[in-house]
Amino acid sequence: MEKKEKFISGINGFGMLALLFVLFVGGILTPILLENALFQGAQAWWLLIIASCLSLLMVIGFSIIRPNEALVVVFFGKYKGTCNENGFYWFNPFTGRYRISVRARNVTDDPIKVNDKMGNPIMIGAVLVWKVEDTYKASFDVDNYVMFVDVQSEAAIRSLAGAYPYDNLEDEHAEITLRGGGEEVNDMLEAALTERLAIAGIKVIEARISYLAYAPEIAGAMLQRQQATAIVAARYKIVEGAVSMVELALKQLSEKKVIDLDDEKKAAMASNLMVVLTSDRSASPVINTGTLYG
């Protein structure tokens, strides 16, 4: 797209202020200094009125541009350029001048309710840091660039949330999830916002997910599900370790010939060890004073 933004510079404001002072004072003193019929009576007053009107008209052209601020100049509907040099300037008083801040702005969106890829309602919010990069686009290509940023940021968040699952509980094959995606999810959000806001001349400095949680109506159920999944995973590890320990114990007893174990004794010992090792409660020892079969 052709870049339409162009930069201009205004006339030095202090020089024009001095000229204005000379014009105004000259309009007052000329009828007094030139004592002839031409500048007497009503004509002298007309000269004073004209000088005053010109002075007031020139005053309209003064503008102060502060740091990180730009002035978009329009002359009867035609874009003349943007002045972004700090200082005191004078412009054609018939031009329209619109101030635009080019400072970095920080926007924290309130969490909104959306559905993730699996259809689960979630609450998600983001923080966005942006600034105006092209004053022409921000002024003329969109109606209100601040509102445009707010609307498009919400749309980008909704689109991102609907493209990925919250986590991999339901979609075990998901490579990217909103909760576990980390910087990759933030990078995708920033890329989406950069593309959406380019039409308004907005530069996205940073975009990050700031809030992520299940919606209140399913938060309790999903928490129980996560706890159940964690318990199952923990039990799996416990059983895996217990089997290895039983196998090692039987192997050591057999190699060192501590005790002669037949298949029935091995089965009984393995059963007892598995109960002790996988139980979620402390084992209560029972002393057998008889034989293994007693």
N, C-alpha and C positions, 0 to 999 in steps of 0.2 A: 504494500500500500504506500502511495506517495506521501511523504512527510510534508504536511502543510504548515507546521509551526515554523515561524521565523522570528528572529530577535531584532529589536530596534532599541535605540537609545533616545531619551528625551533631551530637551534643551536644558542647560544648566539653570536650575531654579533661582539661584542667588543673582545671576546676571539679569534674568527677567524681572526679578523683584526690584532691582535697582532701576531698570527701565520703566517699570510701572510707577515707581515713586517719582521719577522725572516727569512722566506723562501727567500724573495727577497734579503735582505741584505746578507744572507748566500751564495746565489748564486753568488753574486758579490765578496765577500771577500774570499771565499774558494780558488779560483785559486791563489789569491795573497798570502794568508797565507801559503799554502802548496807549497813550492818552490821545486818541483821535476819535473822530465820529464813528469810525467803523466798529469800534469795540465799546460803544457806550449804550446804555439803556438795556433793552431786551436782548440785543445781540450778544452782549457780554454774558448774560445768563445762559443763553443757548450754548455758547462755547464751553461754559463750565459744566452744563448738563452733558454735553457730548463727551467731554474728557472724563467725567465721572462714570458714564456708561461704559466707555472703553476700558476704564480701569477695572470696573466690576467684572466685565467680560473676561479680562485677562486673569483675574483672580481664580476663576473657575478652572483654569488650566493647570494649576499647581497640584502636584501629587508627591507624597512621600512614600518611598518603597523601603520597607524594613527587611532585615535579613531573612532569608528563606521565604521570600514572598515575591510573587510575580504580578505584573499588571498587564492584562489583556486589553489592547487598544482597538476599538472599532470606530470607523468613520462612516456614518450614515449607512450602517448595515454591512460594511465591507471590513473584513479583518485586515488591519494594518500591520500587526505584529505584537510581540510580547517583550516587555521590558523587565528584565530580572536583575538589573544592576541596582544595588542599594544606593540610596541618596535622595536628594531633593531635586525634582525635575518639573519642567513645564511642558505641557502638551497642548495641541490645538484644543481650544475650549469647546469646539463642536464635536469632539470625539467622545465616545463612551468608553469608560475605563472600568474594568472589572478585576477585583483583587482575587487572587488564588494563592492559597498557602501551599508551598512545596515542602513543608516539614513532614517528617515521618509521623504517621499516626498509628496508634495502637487500638485495635478493636477486639473486645472479648465478647463473643456471641454467647448468649444464654443457652444452656442445654435445650435441645429440641428433641421431640420424640419421633423416631423414624423406625423403619423395619430393616433389619439386616438382610443378607442374602437368603437366609433360611426362613425369613418371615417373622423372626422374633422382635418384639418391640424393645428398642433400646433408647437410652438418653445419651446424646452426644453433643459436645460443644467444642469450639475451636477458638484460638487466638490468632489474629491476623495483624501483621505490621505492613503498612503500605504507604506510598507517597505518590503525588502527581508527577509524572515524568514528561508528559506532553500536554501543555496547557491548551493547545488548540482542540484536541480531542476531548479533553475534560470539559471545555466550555461549550462546544458546538456539536459534538457527535452523540452526546447523551443529554437527557433532560436535566438530571441532577446526579452528578457523579458520586456524591456521598451516599445517597440512597441506592444508587446502582451497585456500589460496593457491598452494602448490607444485603441486598436481595441476591446478588450473585454468590456471595459467600455462603449463604444458607442453602442455595441450590447446589453448590459444589459439595457441601457436607452431606446433603441428602443423597446425592449421586454416589459419593464414595461409600457411604454406609450401606447402600443397597447393593453394592458390587461385591462385598466381602462379608463373610460370617463374623459374628462377634468373637467366637473362638472355635476350636476344632472338636468340640464335644459332639456336634451333630454331623459335621463335615470333616471326617478324619483325614481326608486326602487334601484338604485345603493347605496350600503352601503359604498363603498370606492370610492373616486374620487381623481384625481391627485391634484386638487386645495384644496380640503378639507381634504385630507388624513393625512396631517401633518407627525408626527413622524412614523405613521404606514407605509406610503409610503416609507419614508427614510429607515426604517428597512428592508422592502422587497428589496429595491435596494441594501442595504449592504449585505443581505443574498445571493442575486443573484450573486453579484460580488465576494463574498467569495468563492462560489462554482466554478465559472468560473476561478478564478485566482489561485486556489489551485494547479493546475497542474504545475504552474510555481514557486511554493514555495513562493507566495506572500501573505502577511498578510494584510487584509483590516482593517485599524484602524477606518475610518469613511467614510461614503458616504451619501451625501445629495443633494436634488434637489436645485439648486442655481438660476435657471431661469425658468419661466413657463408663457407662454402667447399664445394667438391665433396667427396664422400666419397672416402676414400683409394683405393678400388678403381677409380674412374674419373677421378681427378684428373689422372693423366698423359695420358690420352687427350684429356680436355677441354682441357688446356693446349695440346697439339699442335693441336687444332682452333682454339683462339683465335689461336694463332700463325699458322696457315694463313690464317685469315680476315683477320688484320691484314696479312699479306704481300700477299694478293689486293687488299685495299683500297689498299695503298700502290702496288702495280703499276698499279692503275687510275688513280690520280692521276698517276703518272709518265707513262703513255701519253697521258693527256689533255693534260698539259703539253707532251709531245714533239710531238704533232700540231699544237698551237698554234704552237710554235717553228718547225717545218718550214714551216707555212703562212706565217708571218711572214717567214721567210728567203726563200722563193721569191717572195713578194710584193715585198719590198724589192729583190731582185736584178732583178726585171722592171721595177719602176717607175724605178729609177735607171739601168737599162740597163747594168749592170756587165758582164753577159754575156748572150748570146743563147741561150736554152735552149729546145730543142724538147721535145716530150712525153717522148721517150726519155731525154733528159738530166735532165728534172725527176724522172722516175721513179727514175733511178739516184741522184740526189742525195737524194731523199726517203728512199730505202731506206738509204743510208749514214748519214744524219742520225738516222733512227729507231734504227738499230743502236747508234750512239754514245750517244744520249740515254737509251735504255731498258736498256742493258746494266748488269749489276750489277758489272762490272769496269771498271777504267780502260781507255780506248781506246788502242790502239797505232797511232800514225800511220804511214801508208805514203805515201811520196813518189812520185808518178807523174811521171816525166820525159818521158813521151810525151804523146799526146793523151788526151782523156777516154775514147776508145775503145780506146786502146792497152793 
